[in-house]
Amino acid sequence: MTNQFPTLQNQIVDRIGSRKMTRGEYAAAFDRVVNPDNWKAPIDATITVAGDLEMEVVLRAIEFFTGARGRASLVVSRNSCGGPFLYRFQAPGYYLTCGA
């Protein structure tokens, strides 16, 4: 008998427009900005972002895992070859948001 329940990483936890977002997709996005020493610490990371959808996924992942609303600030816009944007993501983190 096959397992009828999806794994935790495949669990659909949100929608962005018509796109279903899984916990695994949010975990991968969160891993890009999380403090590597402590995931509950404030977030301050600069990463490349391909477009609006990817930026929205990162912001929602921050909120999903920490309860904190993150913000993104443009650091470098696309270069003449169409390379990705560079954004700085900041959020107070889980400790300051939830007190745990």
C-alpha positions in Angstrom: 0.0 0.0 0.0 1.4 3.4 -0.9 1.4 6.3 1.5 -1.6 8.5 0.6 -0.1 11.5 2.5 2.4 13.9 1.0 5.8 14.3 2.7 6.1 17.4 4.8 8.3 19.1 2.1 5.6 18.5 -0.6 2.9 19.9 1.6 1.2 22.8 -0.1 1.3 25.7 2.3 0.4 28.8 0.2 -0.5 30.2 -3.2 1.1 33.0 -5.1 -1.4 33.9 -7.8 -2.3 30.5 -9.3 0.9 28.9 -8.3 0.8 26.4 -5.4 3.8 26.8 -3.0 5.1 23.9 -1.0 6.9 23.9 2.3 10.0 22.6 0.5 10.0 25.6 -1.9 9.7 27.9 1.0 12.5 26.1 2.9 14.8 26.4 -0.1 14.1 30.1 -0.4 14.5 30.6 3.4 17.8 28.8 3.3 19.1 31.5 1.0 18.7 34.3 3.5 18.7 32.6 7.0 21.4 33.3 9.5 23.5 30.1 9.2 24.4 30.1 12.9 20.9 30.5 14.2 17.7 30.4 12.1 15.8 32.3 14.7 18.2 35.3 14.6 17.5 38.5 12.6 17.8 38.2 8.9 20.2 40.4 6.9 21.3 38.8 3.6 22.1 40.0 0.1 21.2 37.6 -2.7 20.5 37.6 -6.4 16.9 37.4 -7.4 15.7 36.6 -10.9 12.4 38.5 -10.8 9.3 39.5 -8.9 8.0 36.0 -8.3 11.3 34.9 -6.7 11.4 38.0 -4.5 7.8 37.3 -3.4 8.7 33.6 -2.6 11.7 34.7 -0.4 9.6 37.3 1.5 6.8 34.8 2.1 9.3 32.2 3.2 10.7 34.6 5.8 7.2 35.2 7.1 6.3 31.5 7.0 9.2 30.4 9.1 9.7 33.4 11.4 6.4 35.1 11.6 8.2 38.3 10.7 7.5 40.5 7.7 10.7 40.9 5.8 11.7 43.7 3.5 13.7 43.7 0.3 15.9 46.6 -0.8 17.4 46.8 -4.3 21.2 46.8 -4.2 22.0 46.4 -7.9 19.6 46.3 -10.8 20.0 44.1 -13.9 23.1 44.6 -15.9 23.1 45.3 -19.6 23.2 41.5 -20.3 20.0 40.9 -18.4 21.6 39.4 -15.3 19.7 39.1 -12.1 18.9 41.8 -9.5 20.8 41.9 -6.3 18.5 42.5 -3.2 19.2 42.9 0.5 16.6 41.0 2.6 16.1 42.1 6.2 13.7 40.9 8.9 13.6 40.9 12.7 13.7 37.1 12.9 11.8 34.6 15.0 13.2 35.6 18.4 12.1 39.2 18.1 8.8 38.4 16.5 7.7 35.4 18.6 9.8 35.9 21.7 11.0 32.4 21.7 
